[in-house]
Amino acid sequence: MPVLIGEVARRSGVSARMLRHYESLGLVQPTGRSHAGYREYADEDIRRIFHVESLRSLGLSLRDVKRALEDPGFTPSGLVDDLIRRTRERIARETELLTRLRRIGDAEPSGWPDVLQVVALLHALGSDSPERRQRAALATETTPAPVEALVEAALNETDPNVAGALRWALAQSGDSGPALLAEGLHSPRPEVRKRAVHALAEIPTDTATALLHDALTNTDIGVRRYAAMILGTRGVADTIPTLIDMIVDEVNDVDAADALSVLANDPALAERIATGLAGRLSPGDIAAPARRRITQALADIPGTTATRTLEKLSDDADRGVAVTAAYLLDRRTKR
C-alpha cells in the first residue's frame, strides 16, 4: 500500500524537503500521487531511499549516489579508493586544526589579542622563511609560546641558526619541554634523535639531566656520545667508559678529554679515569695515533696511576707519543 511523503519522512528520518530534493535530482521518484495531490511511495521507493542514505553515509555525493544506483557498469573500487584518499585528507586537516587549537589553549590566552598573537607565532614557526622562523623563536621571550609547538619546530628544523634560536627558546621554558624532547630520542629518524639530544643539552634543569642520563643507553651511538660529553661536564661518572671510547676512536676526542678533566676533579674518579685510559693501552696493538690521544687525555688527570702510565708512555716506540708523555711528566714535577 502506497505511503504518503509525511509517513515516509517519519519512517526513514529523511525530511520531506530532502525527499522532494531527491525527486528533483531523479534519485527517488514517488510511485504516484493521491487524489489530493500528495506524493505516494511504494515499498520499492522506500528501499531506494534507504539505499541512498546508506551510500551518502560513506561520503558519496548525490551525483555519485545516482551513478551507483543507476549505472550498470559502475564499479565501486575506484570511488572507494577516492573516498579513502579524501577522508584521510580531511582527517589530516582536522587533526592539524585540533593541534593548533590545543596549542592555543596551552598558552592560556587571557583575551582575543593573546589568541591572535599565538596564532601569528604558530604561523611564523611554520614559515618557509628561515629568518621569519628565527624571529618567531626569539619572540617567545615576550610572547608565550606553546611548548609543544617549539619542540616540534626544534625537532624538524634544518637551518642551524633557527635551530639554535629554538633551543634557546626551549631552555627558557623550564621543565615543560624536556619530556617532549625525550620522545624525539627514540624517533626512527637519526636527524631527529640528534636534534633532540642537542636541545636537551641546553636545558639546565635536573629533569633534562636525568633524561640525558637515560640517553647513555640509547640505541643510537651518536646520542650516547653527545649525552656523555654534556653529562661529563656536569660530573656524571657513568659517562667515563663512553668518553674513553670516544678518545680512542677519535670521535670528538678533545671534547671528551675536556669532560674527563672535569670529572677528574674528584680524586676517586681521577683514579678510575686513569685506570680506564691505561687499560686501553694494555693490549699492545693499539695504533700510535690512539696512543697519542690517550697520552694527551692524561695531561689533566691527577694521581699516581696517571703518572705511572705517562712514565711508561715516555718510552713508547712512537716518538710523538714518547715526547708528549715526557713533556707532560716534566710539567707535573714543576707544579
QUIHU-V459125 format. One record per residue. N is the residue number from 0. RES is the residue in one letter. SS is DSSP state (h for helix, s for strand, l for the rest). PHI is phi in whole degrees, 0 to 359 (999 if undefined). OMEGA is omega as a letter, one per 30 degrees, with the letter a starting at -180 (none if undefined). Layout:
# QUIHU-V459125
N	RES	SS	PHI	OMEGA
N	RES	SS	PHI	OMEGA
This chain:
# QUIHU-V459125
0	M	l	999	a
1	P	l	302	a
2	V	s	241	l
3	L	s	286	a
4	I	h	301	a
5	G	h	296	l
6	E	h	291	l
7	V	h	298	l
8	A	h	298	a
9	R	h	293	a
10	R	h	288	a
11	S	h	268	a
12	G	l	81	l
13	V	l	263	a
14	S	l	296	l
15	A	h	300	l
16	R	h	298	l
17	M	h	290	l
18	L	h	297	l
19	R	h	294	l
20	H	h	294	l
21	Y	h	302	l
22	E	h	297	a
23	S	h	295	l
24	L	h	271	a
25	G	l	80	a
26	L	l	282	a
27	V	l	226	l
28	Q	l	256	l
29	P	l	297	a
30	T	l	299	a
31	G	s	190	l
32	R	s	228	l
33	S	l	282	l
34	H	l	301	a
35	A	l	273	l
36	G	l	93	l
37	Y	l	280	l
38	R	s	292	l
39	E	s	239	a
40	Y	s	244	l
41	A	l	273	l
42	D	h	303	a
43	E	h	295	l
44	D	h	297	a
45	I	h	293	l
46	R	h	299	l
47	R	h	294	l
48	I	h	301	l
49	F	h	293	l
50	H	h	297	l
51	V	h	301	a
52	E	h	295	l
53	S	h	296	l
54	L	h	291	l
55	R	h	297	a
56	S	h	295	l
57	L	l	276	a
58	G	l	99	l
59	L	l	289	l
60	S	l	287	l
61	L	h	298	l
62	R	h	296	l
63	D	h	292	l
64	V	h	298	a
65	K	h	296	l
66	R	h	299	a
67	A	h	299	a
68	L	h	274	a
69	E	h	243	a
70	D	l	269	a
71	P	l	297	a
72	G	l	271	a
73	F	l	287	l
74	T	l	245	a
75	P	h	281	a
76	S	h	302	a
77	G	h	297	a
78	L	h	293	l
79	V	h	296	l
80	D	h	300	l
81	D	h	293	l
82	L	h	297	l
83	I	h	298	l
84	R	h	299	a
85	R	h	294	l
86	T	h	293	l
87	R	h	297	l
88	E	h	296	l
89	R	h	294	l
90	I	h	297	l
91	A	h	298	l
92	R	h	297	a
93	E	h	290	l
94	T	h	295	l
95	E	h	298	l
96	L	h	297	l
97	L	h	298	l
98	T	h	298	a
99	R	h	297	l
100	L	h	296	l
101	R	h	296	l
102	R	h	292	l
103	I	h	296	l
104	G	h	297	l
105	D	h	296	l
106	A	l	285	l
107	E	l	50	a
108	P	l	294	a
109	S	l	267	l
110	G	l	194	a
111	W	h	298	l
112	P	h	301	l
113	D	h	295	l
114	V	h	301	a
115	L	h	296	l
116	Q	h	296	a
117	V	h	295	l
118	V	h	299	l
119	A	h	297	l
120	L	h	295	l
121	L	h	297	l
122	H	h	298	a
123	A	h	294	l
124	L	h	295	l
125	G	l	262	a
126	S	l	292	l
127	D	l	283	a
128	S	l	268	l
129	P	h	300	a
130	E	h	298	a
131	R	h	291	l
132	R	h	295	l
133	Q	h	294	l
134	R	h	298	l
135	A	h	296	l
136	A	h	297	a
137	L	h	289	a
138	A	h	290	a
139	T	l	294	l
140	E	l	296	a
141	T	l	247	l
142	T	l	249	l
143	P	l	304	a
144	A	l	241	l
145	P	l	298	a
146	V	h	298	l
147	E	h	301	l
148	A	h	292	l
149	L	h	295	l
150	V	h	297	l
151	E	h	301	l
152	A	h	296	a
153	A	h	295	a
154	L	h	285	a
155	N	h	245	a
156	E	l	283	l
157	T	l	256	l
158	D	l	281	a
159	P	h	297	a
160	N	h	292	l
161	V	h	294	a
162	A	h	301	l
163	G	h	296	l
164	A	h	295	l
165	L	h	291	l
166	R	h	296	l
167	W	h	297	a
168	A	h	299	l
169	L	h	291	l
170	A	h	295	l
171	Q	l	278	a
172	S	l	275	l
173	G	h	74	a
174	D	h	269	a
175	S	h	280	a
176	G	l	267	a
177	P	h	306	a
178	A	h	299	l
179	L	h	291	l
180	L	h	296	a
181	A	h	300	l
182	E	h	297	l
183	G	h	293	l
184	L	l	295	a
185	H	l	248	l
186	S	l	295	l
187	P	l	290	a
188	R	l	263	a
189	P	h	299	a
190	E	h	293	l
191	V	h	289	l
192	R	h	299	l
193	K	h	296	a
194	R	h	296	a
195	A	h	295	a
196	V	h	290	l
197	H	h	294	l
198	A	h	291	l
199	L	h	299	a
200	A	h	297	a
201	E	l	263	l
202	I	l	257	a
203	P	l	274	a
204	T	l	238	l
205	D	h	297	l
206	T	h	297	l
207	A	h	295	l
208	T	h	298	l
209	A	h	297	l
210	L	h	291	l
211	L	h	294	l
212	H	h	297	l
213	D	h	299	a
214	A	h	291	l
215	L	h	295	l
216	T	h	249	a
217	N	l	297	l
218	T	l	290	a
219	D	l	271	a
220	I	h	296	l
221	G	h	296	l
222	V	h	295	a
223	R	h	300	a
224	R	h	292	a
225	Y	h	294	l
226	A	h	299	a
227	A	h	296	l
228	M	h	299	a
229	I	h	290	a
230	L	h	290	l
231	G	h	300	l
232	T	h	289	l
233	R	l	261	l
234	G	l	84	a
235	V	l	272	a
236	A	h	292	a
237	D	h	296	a
238	T	h	277	a
239	I	h	304	a
240	P	h	301	a
241	T	h	294	a
242	L	h	296	l
243	I	h	295	l
244	D	h	301	a
245	M	h	296	l
246	I	h	294	a
247	V	h	296	a
248	D	h	275	a
249	E	l	59	l
250	V	l	241	a
251	N	l	49	a
252	D	h	295	l
253	V	h	294	l
254	D	h	296	l
255	A	h	296	l
256	A	h	294	l
257	D	h	298	l
258	A	h	295	l
259	L	h	296	a
260	S	h	294	l
261	V	h	294	l
262	L	h	297	a
263	A	l	289	l
264	N	l	295	l
265	D	l	269	a
266	P	h	306	l
267	A	h	295	l
268	L	h	288	l
269	A	h	300	l
270	E	h	295	l
271	R	h	295	l
272	I	h	294	a
273	A	h	298	l
274	T	h	297	l
275	G	h	295	l
276	L	h	294	l
277	A	h	296	a
278	G	h	298	l
279	R	l	284	l
280	L	l	270	a
281	S	l	297	l
282	P	l	300	l
283	G	l	85	a
284	D	l	253	l
285	I	l	285	a
286	A	l	294	a
287	A	h	301	l
288	P	h	301	l
289	A	h	291	l
290	R	h	295	l
291	R	h	295	a
292	R	h	294	l
293	I	h	295	l
294	T	h	301	a
295	Q	h	296	l
296	A	h	293	l
297	L	h	286	a
298	A	h	305	a
299	D	h	254	l
300	I	l	256	a
301	P	l	283	l
302	G	l	112	a
303	T	h	290	a
304	T	h	296	l
305	A	h	296	a
306	T	h	295	l
307	R	h	298	l
308	T	h	294	l
309	L	h	294	l
310	E	h	298	l
311	K	h	294	a
312	L	h	290	l
313	S	l	293	l
314	D	l	255	a
315	D	l	297	l
316	A	l	294	l
317	D	l	275	a
318	R	h	299	a
319	G	h	300	l
320	V	h	295	a
321	A	h	297	a
322	V	h	294	l
323	T	h	297	a
324	A	h	297	l
325	A	h	296	l
326	Y	h	297	a
327	L	h	293	l
328	L	h	295	l
329	D	h	298	l
330	R	h	294	l
331	R	h	293	a
332	T	h	290	a
333	K	l	267	a
334	R	l	287	none
